[in-house]
C-alpha cells in the first residue's frame, strides 16, 4: 500500500523515508483492532484538542408509501475529539551509522512501531465499556458456546450479513479456544491448522484475533474484557501534525493501509550529545454504534 511522506527542513544525510517505512512495517505487524474499525483519515493538518466530524453510518427503515414522511439526514456526522497525542523519543548516538546499518535501525524502528501500535490498540480496546451487550462469565475461560452467543448478539444488532465480524481475545482466552474440542475437532477436518500452527483463523463467522492488550480488570474474580465487533462499532480518526515552524528537520507520514498519520522530527541535543528522533501521533477514538460491540467476558 502507498506511504506518503512530506519532508520539511533538511539534515544532510538523513533520509526520513527510510525511517518512516521501517516504523510502519513494524507498526502494521502489531495492530489487531486498528485496521478493522471505521477509520477516518484526512490530510488536513490538525492540533491536539481539535474536533473532527466523522460521517455516522445511517440506519433507515422502509415505510408504506405514499405517506411515509421523510428522514432528516445530517451532514455533520459524529464529533470525535483528537485528544490522544502520543510520542516516542529515541536518542541515537550516531545517526548516520544507525541509518546505514539495518540491524541498528531495525532495533530502533521496531521499538517505536510497537510503542505506537500499543498506544492506539489500547485506546480502541478500552471502548469495551461502550459495547451494547455482553456474553460469557467473568473469571471463566471463553468457550465455543460463548463465541456463538457473541455472534448472535451482533446479528441481532443488525450487523450486515456479508460484513466481517471479529473477536479480539486475550492470550488466556485464545489458548482456551485452541484447546476447545468443539473448535479443534471442526478445524481438524480442514487440515489441523489450529493444532499445528496455534492459529484459529475463524469460527462461526467470527475472525479470531489475539492481543495481549485486552483489558483485565482486577477483582474477585478478575474480569477479562474481550471484544466482539464489526467495523462500525467504533471510529479511529487521525490527522497529520504540523511541521515545526523553526525548520527543524521533519517528515509527515501518511499510511494508506492503516489510515494512520505520524510525524517524525530530528533534533540534536547538545546536552546529551546525541540526535533525538521523535515520532508523534495524533488521533481520537469513539464508539459510534454500541450494538455492534459485544463484551466477551473471560
C-alpha positions in Angstrom: 0.0 0.0 0.0 1.1 3.6 -0.6 3.0 5.6 2.0 3.1 9.3 1.6 6.0 11.3 3.1 6.1 15.1 3.2 9.6 16.4 4.2 10.1 19.8 5.9 13.6 21.1 6.6 16.8 19.3 5.8 19.6 17.5 7.5 22.3 16.3 5.2 22.3 12.6 5.0 19.1 11.9 7.0 16.6 10.0 4.9 13.3 10.2 6.7 11.6 7.9 4.1 13.7 5.0 5.2 12.9 5.5 8.9 9.2 6.0 8.1 8.9 2.8 6.1 10.7 0.8 8.8 8.5 2.1 11.6 5.4 1.4 9.5 6.4 -2.1 8.7 6.6 -2.9 12.4 3.5 -0.9 13.4 1.4 -2.8 10.8 2.5 -6.1 12.3 1.4 -5.2 15.8 -2.1 -4.0 15.3 -5.2 -6.2 15.5 -8.2 -4.0 16.0 -6.8 -0.8 14.4 -7.3 -1.8 10.7 -10.7 -3.3 11.4 -12.7 -0.4 12.8 -14.2 2.6 10.9 -11.1 4.6 10.1 -11.4 8.3 9.3 -8.4 9.8 7.7 -7.8 13.2 6.3 -4.7 15.1 5.2 -5.8 18.3 6.9 -3.3 19.5 9.4 -4.7 19.4 13.0 -3.7 20.2 16.5 -4.3 18.4 19.9 -7.8 19.0 21.1 -9.4 19.7 17.6 -12.7 18.1 16.9 -13.4 16.4 13.6 -16.8 15.2 12.3 -17.0 11.7 11.0 -20.0 10.6 8.9 -22.2 8.3 11.0 -23.5 5.1 9.4 -27.2 5.6 8.7 -29.9 3.3 9.9 -33.2 3.8 7.9 -36.4 1.9 7.7 -38.7 1.3 4.8 -42.3 2.5 5.3 -45.6 2.2 3.5 -45.9 4.7 0.6 -47.1 7.3 -0.1 -47.4 8.7 3.4 -44.1 7.6 4.8 -42.7 11.1 5.6 -39.0 11.9 5.4 -36.0 11.3 7.5 -33.6 14.2 8.2 -30.0 13.3 7.3 -27.4 15.4 9.0 -24.2 16.1 7.1 -22.3 16.9 10.3 -21.7 13.3 11.4 -20.4 12.4 14.9 -17.8 14.6 16.6 -14.6 12.9 17.5 -12.1 14.8 19.6 -8.4 14.4 18.7 -7.4 14.0 22.3 -4.8 11.2 22.0 -1.3 12.7 21.5 1.4 10.1 21.8 5.1 10.5 21.3 8.1 8.2 21.2 11.5 9.8 21.7 14.7 7.9 21.0 18.3 9.1 21.5 20.6 7.9 18.7 24.3 8.3 19.3 25.5 8.0 15.7 22.6 8.8 13.4 24.2 8.0 10.1 25.8 4.8 11.3 22.4 3.7 12.5 20.9 4.6 9.2 23.5 2.6 7.3 23.2 -0.5 9.5 19.9 -2.4 9.1 20.3 -4.2 12.4 20.7 -1.0 14.4 17.9 0.8 12.5 15.6 -2.1 12.9 16.1 -2.2 16.6 15.1 1.5 16.9 12.2 1.4 14.4 10.8 -1.8 15.8 10.6 -0.4 19.3 9.0 2.8 18.0 6.5 1.0 15.8 5.4 -1.3 18.6 5.0 1.6 21.1 2.8 3.5 18.7 0.8 0.3 17.9 0.2 -0.5 21.6 -1.0 3.1 22.3 -3.6 3.0 19.6 -4.7 -0.6 20.3 -5.1 0.0 24.0 -7.3 3.1 23.4 -9.5 1.2 21.0 -9.8 -1.9 23.2 -10.8 0.3 26.1 -14.0 1.1 24.2 -15.3 -2.3 25.5 -17.0 -0.2 28.1 -19.3 1.3 25.4 -20.3 -2.1 24.0 -24.1 -2.6 23.9 -24.2 -6.1 25.3 -22.1 -8.9 27.0 -21.8 -12.6 26.9 -19.7 -15.1 29.0 -18.8 -15.2 32.6 -16.1 -13.2 34.5 -13.2 -15.3 35.6 -14.1 -18.2 33.3 -12.3 -19.1 30.0 -14.1 -18.2 26.8 -15.7 -21.3 25.1 -17.1 -22.1 21.7 -20.6 -21.6 23.1 -19.7 -18.0 24.2 -18.4 -17.2 20.7 -21.7 -18.4 19.2 -23.6 -16.1 21.7 -21.4 -13.1 20.7 -22.1 -13.7 17.0 -25.8 -13.9 17.8 -25.7 -10.6 19.6 -24.0 -8.9 16.6 -26.6 -10.3 14.2 -29.5 -9.2 16.4 -27.9 -5.7 16.4 -28.3 -5.8 12.6 -24.7 -6.3 11.7 -24.5 -6.7 7.9 -24.6 -10.3 6.9 -21.7 -10.0 4.4 -19.6 -7.7 6.6 -16.7 -9.2 8.5 -17.2 -9.9 12.2 -14.3 -10.0 14.6 -13.5 -11.0 18.2 -10.3 -10.0 19.9 -9.2 -12.4 22.6 -6.7 -12.2 25.4 -3.8 -14.8 25.3 -5.6 -16.7 28.1 -8.8 -17.0 26.2 -7.2 -17.6 22.8 -5.4 -20.5 24.4 -8.7 -21.8 25.8 -10.3 -21.7 22.3 -7.3 -23.5 20.9 -8.0 -26.3 23.3 -11.8 -26.3 23.0 -12.7 -29.6 21.4 -15.8 -28.2 19.8 -13.5 -25.9 17.7 -10.4 -28.0 17.2 -12.4 -31.1 16.1 -14.1 -29.0 13.5 -10.9 -27.3 12.3 -9.1 -30.6 12.0 -11.4 -31.5 9.2 -9.7 -28.7 7.3 -6.1 -29.9 7.9 -5.5 -29.4 11.6 -4.0 -25.9 11.3 -5.2 -24.9 14.8 -3.1 -27.6 16.4 0.0 -27.4 14.2 0.2 -23.6 14.0 -1.5 -22.4 17.1 -3.8 -20.4 14.9 -7.6 -20.2 14.8 -8.4 -18.2 11.6 -12.2 -18.0 12.0 -15.1 -19.9 13.6 -18.9 -19.4 13.4 -18.3 -16.5 11.0 -16.0 -14.6 13.5 -12.5 -13.8 12.6 -10.4 -14.6 15.7 -7.7 -12.1 16.7 -5.3 -12.3 19.7 -3.9 -9.3 21.7 -2.0 -9.1 25.0 -3.6 -5.7 25.4 -7.1 -6.9 26.0 -8.1 -5.2 29.3 -8.2 -7.2 32.5 -9.9 -5.5 35.5 -8.8 -6.8 38.9 -11.5 -8.1 41.2 -13.0 -11.2 42.7 -12.6 -12.7 40.2 -10.6 -10.8 37.6 -12.6 -9.9 34.5 -11.1 -10.1 31.1 -12.9 -7.9 28.6 -12.5 -9.5 25.2 -14.4 -7.7 22.4 -16.5 -8.9 19.5 -17.3 -6.2 17.0 -17.9 -5.1 13.4 -16.4 -2.2 11.6 -18.9 0.4 12.6 -18.8 -0.2 16.3 -16.0 2.4 16.7 -14.2 5.0 14.7 -10.5 5.9 14.7 -9.8 9.4 13.5 -6.3 10.6 12.8 -4.8 13.8 11.4 -1.3 14.9 10.4 0.5 17.1 12.9 2.1 20.3 11.5 5.7 20.5 10.7 7.8 22.6 13.2 7.9 26.3 12.3 11.6 26.6 13.0 12.5 24.4 10.0 13.5 21.5 12.3 14.0 18.5 10.0 10.8 16.6 10.0 8.6 14.3 7.9 4.8 13.9 7.9 4.0 10.3 7.2 0.5 9.2 5.9 -0.1 5.5 5.6 -3.0 4.3 3.3 -3.1 0.9 4.8 -3.6 1.6 8.5 -5.1 5.1 7.9 -2.7 6.5 10.4 -0.5 9.6 10.2 2.5 10.4 12.3 5.3 13.0 12.4 9.0 12.4 12.5 11.3 15.1 13.8 15.0 15.1 14.2 16.9 17.3 16.6 20.4 17.4 18.1 20.8 17.6 21.9 23.9 19.5 23.0 23.3 18.2 26.5 23.2 14.5 25.6 25.5 14.9 22.5 23.1 12.8 20.5 20.4 13.1 17.9 16.9 12.7 19.2 14.3 11.1 16.8 10.7 11.9 17.8 7.7 10.1 16.5 4.4 11.8 17.2 0.8 10.5 16.6 -2.4 12.5 16.9 -5.8 10.7 16.9 -9.1 10.2 18.6 -11.3 7.1 19.2 -15.1 6.8 19.8 -17.7 4.2 19.9 -20.4 5.1 17.4 -22.8 2.1 17.3 -22.9 0.3 20.7 -24.9 -2.6 19.4 -22.1 -3.6 17.1 -19.8 -4.2 20.0 -20.1 -7.1 22.5 -18.2 -7.7 25.7 -16.9 -11.3 25.7 -16.2 -11.8 29.4 -13.5 -14.2 30.4 
